[in-house]
Amino acid sequence: MSYEIDLLINNEKKKFIRNEPPVLKDMTKALIVQQQQIKMYAKDDGPSEDDFNKNEKNLASFAVSFWKNQFKAEQFISGCDKPNMDILNQALGDSLGAVSYTHLTLPTKA
């Protein structure tokens, strides 16, 4: 599967392509995004500005890593529009979908 994302960088649309399926590194970074989002939306008073800033940073970090450092986090944050966020969300979902649930096994007490 090919993942193509277009970012606006220096007032110019630039295309970045990844042709490989998600790997363990992508799965781990996607879990970091997911865990932070679960925590921020589970708060009684809802997410704070700090939570949204962490989410933005985590999403950008995932994108940079997923597309193998073809662009910088700030370029992603400043240049990713809604249609390309949908592509990022597809990459996140594909990465999370590939995760084995064995990591959720809790140790038992002796």
GIGI-V772744 format. One record per residue. NEAR is the number of other ideal C-beta (glycine too) atoms within 8 Angstrom. Layout:
NEAR  NEAR
//
This chain:
5  6  12  8  12  9  13  10  9  3  3  6  6  9  7  11  8  10  6  5  6  11  7  5  7  13  13  8  13  14  10  11  13  10  8  12  9  8  9  13  8  5  10  3  4  6  8  9  5  6  12  10  8  10  13  9  9  11  11  12  11  16  15  12  11  13  13  6  6  5  13  6  10  7  10  14  9  8  10  11  7  5  6  11  9  8  11  13  8  9  15  12  8  11  14  11  6  8  10  4  5  5  6  5  5  4  4  4  3  2
//
